[in-house]
Each structure stands twice: as structure tokens, then as C-alpha cells.
Amino acid sequence: MNIIKNLENEILTVALEGRLDTLTAPLLDAELQNSLQGVKSLVFDFAKLEYISSAGLRVLLTSQKTMNKQGSMVIKNAGPEIKEVFNITGFCDILTIE
């Protein structure tokens, strides 16, 4: 998985490419822990994300809890497969998905 970050005016955009699974979720988690200080808005761009597992969902949930305290979080450009996972798991009710 590739993680592409862009920080601009307290808005952190994180574009993910590939698979967010058991092997890659800890990488994203560590990257976010080092990047969220001072961030008011976290934007995930899932245009090139092919797959998300429960480990990936856990990272999103942790990120949402952090951002609830300091700003907002949104997920953009999720494909049909990713949206289906969000619907089945109920994450569509927890996360802001555009």
C-alpha cells in the first residue's frame, strides 16, 4: 500500500493506494499517529484503495475518535467495494463518507 500525505492549512489529506489490510494497517496507524498533531481536518482519499479489512476499519475508527476531539474527518472517493464494506459493518453510520 502507498500512503500519500499532503498537509495544507491544518488540513491533512491522506490518499491510499492498494490494500488496507492486516499487513498495512499498522503502517497507516503509525503514520497517522505522527501526523495528526495540530490537524483540524483529516481527509482520506480512497480513489485508489482496492480493499479494506477489519484491521483497516480499526485504524479508521481510531482516527475518527482522535479527530472528534480536534476537528473533523471525511472519507472521499470510496469505490463500490469499499462502500459495501462500510454498509455491511455499519461504519457508514459512524464515518462521514462523501
Secondary structure by P-SEA (a helix, b strand, c coil): cbbbbbbcccbbbbbbccccccccaaaaaaaaaaccccccbbbbbccccccccaaaaaaaaaaaaaaaaccbbbbccccaaaaaaaaaaccccccccc
